[in-house]
């Protein structure tokens, strides 16, 4: 999303319940070959989100 990374993160936070703590990272992306016969290339940038919940009684 280029210069719109903040907006992308805000959309994710807005989708969560109010007060939900968030953490994560934005990486430059996956670098790997498209096939066994080509060199490694950048596939895309990646936003990683991990959601953990604790069961309450």
Residue pairs with C-beta under 8 A, 6 or more apart in sequence:
1 7
1 8
5 26
5 47
8 47
9 26
9 47
12 22
12 47
12 49
13 20
13 22
16 22
23 50
24 47
24 48
24 49
24 50
25 48
26 45
26 46
26 47
26 48
27 45
27 46
27 48
28 42
28 45
28 46
29 42
29 43
29 44
29 45
29 46
30 42
30 43
30 44
30 46
31 40
31 41
31 42
31 43
32 40
32 41
32 43
33 39
33 40
33 41
34 41
